[in-house]
């Protein structure tokens, strides 16, 4: 009976540790993704401007503005 109780407690502890590991990995992923996004967007804009991509940015900005207006309406 004591062995069964030990196995149940060990399984419960394993599930709790697994849940903690998933939460930790998810939080770390969000932090890394936000840092990469914050670094990548200005670099992308600079590359587009220097590569003559200002002509490509205008339609993208227009589509983004339209989506923002649609989002603001709802």
Secondary structure, 3 states (H helix, E strand, C coil): CHHHHHHHHHHHHHHHHHHHHHHHHHHHHHHHHHHHHHHHHHHHHHHHHHCCCHHHHHHHHHHHHHHHHHHHHC
